Amino acid sequence: MPKTVFITGASSGIGAATARAAAASGWNVGLFARSADKLDALAAEIGDQAMALPGDVLDIDAQTKAIAALIDRFGGLDAAFANAGRGTSTFGAEDGDLDEWDAIVDLNIKGLLRTVKAALPHLHASKGHMVLTGSAAGRVHLPGSVYGATKWFVHGFAGNLAEEMKDWGGRCTVVAPGMVNTPFFDEEKPDKLQPEDVAAAVMHALTASEQAAVREIFLMPRN
């Protein structure tokens, strides 16, 4: 029976690339993001293996209902990819914007926690896999970076969650890329990592042997 993965931030960038990679590997994919038009287009591109599930990652009821609908269609949940996130337009602490800080903490931390909370009971039942999008910024210290600090949270929580999930046979992976050429940036970054590179890392973790718990994948552009 094909496996099923729920992906947040699925309308573009890493999320969309991972949906395509998962479907190409035979997985069913639940596509969750706020942009219904983009999700519908991606689901139409992928075909019957995909289900568009528009909603706000900060709405726990929306995520819970989306996962329930996905399970109702495909019969179960084997993995979830908490990928939705954002950055800031201002850098450092002294010049930082409080409203941006609130928004980035809400999405990068609270949104991720809501995905975990919504998916975990189903992953427990399937001895499934939780994947979180971290960052190279969550492994080093950057001057006053609130974005980096949210990713430090993701990395720390991923380790804690992995310890919890291993007690019932589940696995948790944090994927930590350096700069990726996504809509996250205003300008194209053709010499940096591509979304497909990160998607391949996610699929490596999801398809690892039963004996291997891939806790972290750290990938950087060569340039």
C-alpha positions as CSV (number, residue, x, y, z in Angstrom):
1,M,0.0,0.0,0.0
2,P,1.4,3.4,-0.9
3,K,2.6,5.6,2.0
4,T,1.1,9.1,2.6
5,V,2.9,12.3,3.7
6,F,1.4,15.6,4.9
7,I,3.4,18.7,3.8
8,T,3.0,22.2,5.1
9,G,4.2,25.2,3.1
10,A,3.5,23.0,0.0
11,S,2.5,25.7,-2.5
12,S,6.0,26.5,-3.6
13,G,9.7,26.1,-3.0
14,I,10.9,23.2,-0.8
15,G,7.4,22.0,0.0
16,A,6.3,21.8,-3.6
17,A,9.5,20.1,-4.7
18,T,9.2,17.6,-1.9
19,A,5.6,16.8,-2.9
20,R,6.8,16.1,-6.5
21,A,9.7,14.0,-5.3
22,A,7.4,12.0,-2.9
23,A,4.8,11.4,-5.6
24,A,7.5,10.3,-8.0
25,S,8.6,7.7,-5.4
26,G,5.0,6.4,-5.1
27,W,3.8,8.3,-2.1
28,N,0.5,10.0,-1.7
29,V,0.8,13.6,-0.7
30,G,-1.3,16.0,1.3
31,L,-0.6,19.6,0.2
32,F,-1.2,22.2,2.9
33,A,-0.8,26.0,2.6
34,R,-2.8,29.1,2.5
35,S,-2.7,29.6,-1.3
36,A,-5.5,27.4,-2.6
37,D,-4.9,28.3,-6.3
38,K,-1.3,27.2,-6.1
39,L,-2.2,24.0,-4.3
40,D,-4.9,23.2,-6.8
41,A,-2.4,23.7,-9.7
42,L,0.2,21.5,-8.0
43,A,-2.4,18.8,-7.2
44,A,-3.5,18.8,-10.8
45,E,0.1,18.5,-12.0
46,I,0.8,15.6,-9.7
47,G,-2.5,13.8,-10.3
48,D,-4.5,11.3,-8.2
49,Q,-1.7,10.9,-5.6
50,A,-2.1,14.5,-4.5
51,M,-4.8,16.2,-2.3
52,A,-5.0,20.0,-2.0
53,L,-5.7,21.0,1.6
54,P,-5.8,24.8,1.9
55,G,-5.5,26.3,5.3
56,D,-3.4,28.4,7.8
57,V,-0.7,26.5,9.6
58,L,-1.4,28.6,12.7
59,D,-5.0,27.1,12.8
60,I,-4.7,23.8,14.7
61,D,-8.3,22.9,13.7
62,A,-7.5,23.5,10.0
63,Q,-4.5,21.2,10.2
64,T,-6.4,18.6,12.2
65,K,-9.2,18.5,9.7
66,A,-6.8,18.5,6.8
67,I,-5.0,15.4,8.1
68,A,-8.3,13.7,8.9
69,A,-9.4,14.3,5.3
70,L,-6.1,13.0,3.9
71,I,-6.4,9.8,6.0
72,D,-10.0,9.4,4.9
73,R,-8.9,9.5,1.3
74,F,-5.7,7.5,1.4
75,G,-6.2,5.3,4.5
76,G,-3.4,6.5,6.9
77,L,-0.6,8.8,7.6
78,D,3.0,7.7,7.4
79,A,4.9,11.0,7.6
80,A,4.5,14.7,8.1
81,F,6.8,17.5,6.9
82,A,6.6,20.7,9.0
83,N,8.1,22.9,6.3
84,A,6.1,26.2,6.5
85,G,8.3,29.1,7.5
86,R,9.4,32.7,6.8
87,G,12.2,35.1,7.3
88,T,12.5,38.8,8.1
89,S,13.2,41.9,6.0
90,T,15.2,43.6,8.8
91,F,18.3,42.1,10.3
92,G,19.8,42.2,13.8
93,A,18.2,43.0,17.1
94,E,18.6,46.8,17.4
95,D,17.1,47.4,14.0
96,G,14.6,44.6,14.1
97,D,10.9,45.0,13.7
98,L,8.7,43.8,16.6
99,D,5.8,42.9,14.3
100,E,8.1,40.8,12.1
101,W,9.4,39.1,15.2
102,D,5.9,38.2,16.3
103,A,5.1,36.8,12.8
104,I,8.3,34.8,12.5
105,V,8.0,33.3,16.0
106,D,4.3,32.5,15.2
107,L,5.0,30.7,11.9
108,N,8.5,29.1,12.5
109,I,7.8,27.9,16.0
110,K,4.1,27.9,16.8
111,G,3.0,26.8,13.4
112,L,5.5,23.9,13.4
113,L,4.3,22.9,16.9
114,R,0.7,22.8,15.6
115,T,1.8,20.5,12.8
116,V,3.5,18.2,15.2
117,K,0.5,18.2,17.5
118,A,-2.0,17.5,14.7
119,A,0.1,14.8,13.1
120,L,1.7,13.0,16.0
121,P,-1.3,10.8,17.1
122,H,-1.5,9.4,13.6
123,L,2.2,8.9,13.3
124,H,2.2,7.1,16.6
125,A,-0.4,4.7,15.2
126,S,1.7,4.0,12.0
127,K,5.2,4.3,13.7
128,G,5.7,7.1,11.3
129,H,8.1,9.8,10.6
130,M,8.2,13.6,11.4
131,V,10.4,15.8,9.3
132,L,11.1,19.4,10.3
133,T,12.7,22.2,8.2
134,G,15.6,23.6,10.1
135,S,18.4,25.7,8.6
136,A,22.1,26.3,8.6
137,A,21.2,29.4,10.5
138,G,20.1,27.1,13.4
139,R,23.6,25.6,13.7
140,V,25.7,28.8,13.9
141,H,25.4,32.2,15.6
142,L,24.5,35.1,13.4
143,P,24.5,38.7,14.6
144,G,21.2,39.4,16.3
145,S,19.3,37.0,14.1
146,V,15.8,36.2,15.3
147,Y,15.2,34.0,12.3
148,G,18.3,32.0,13.2
149,A,17.0,31.8,16.8
150,T,13.7,30.3,15.6
151,K,15.7,27.6,13.7
152,W,17.8,26.9,16.8
153,F,14.5,26.1,18.5
154,V,13.6,23.8,15.6
155,H,16.9,21.9,15.9
156,G,16.6,21.6,19.6
157,F,13.0,20.5,19.5
158,A,13.7,18.0,16.7
159,G,16.2,16.2,19.0
160,N,13.7,16.2,21.8
161,L,10.9,14.9,19.6
162,A,13.2,12.2,18.2
163,E,13.8,10.9,21.7
164,E,10.0,10.8,22.4
165,M,9.1,9.1,19.1
166,K,11.8,6.4,19.3
167,D,10.0,5.0,22.4
168,W,7.2,3.8,20.1
169,G,9.1,3.1,16.9
170,G,8.8,6.5,15.2
171,R,11.5,8.7,13.7
172,C,12.2,12.4,13.5
173,T,14.5,14.2,11.2
174,V,15.5,17.9,10.9
175,V,16.7,18.9,7.4
176,A,19.1,21.9,7.7
177,P,19.9,23.6,4.3
178,G,22.0,26.6,3.7
179,M,20.8,29.2,1.2
180,V,18.1,27.7,-1.1
181,N,16.9,29.3,-4.4
182,T,13.2,29.8,-3.3
183,P,10.6,32.6,-3.2
184,F,12.0,33.2,0.3
185,F,14.4,35.6,-1.5
186,D,13.6,38.5,-3.7
187,E,16.3,37.6,-6.2
188,E,17.1,34.4,-7.9
189,K,20.0,32.4,-6.4
190,P,20.9,30.0,-9.3
191,D,24.3,29.1,-7.8
192,K,22.8,28.0,-4.4
193,L,20.9,24.9,-3.4
194,Q,17.7,24.2,-5.4
195,P,14.4,23.1,-3.8
196,E,14.9,19.7,-5.4
197,D,18.2,19.3,-3.4
198,V,16.3,19.7,-0.2
199,A,13.5,17.5,-1.4
200,A,16.0,14.7,-2.1
201,A,17.3,15.0,1.4
202,V,13.8,14.7,2.8
203,M,13.2,11.6,0.7
204,H,16.6,10.1,1.8
205,A,15.4,10.4,5.5
206,L,11.9,9.0,4.7
207,T,13.2,6.0,2.8
208,A,16.1,5.0,5.1
209,S,16.1,1.4,6.2
210,E,14.2,0.4,9.3
211,Q,17.5,0.2,11.2
212,A,18.5,3.8,10.4
213,A,17.1,6.8,12.2
214,V,18.4,9.8,10.2
215,R,18.3,12.5,12.9
216,E,19.7,15.4,10.9
217,I,20.7,16.2,7.3
218,F,22.9,19.3,6.9
219,L,23.4,20.4,3.3
220,M,25.2,23.5,1.9
221,P,25.7,24.9,-1.5
222,R,29.1,24.3,-3.0
223,N,29.5,27.9,-3.8
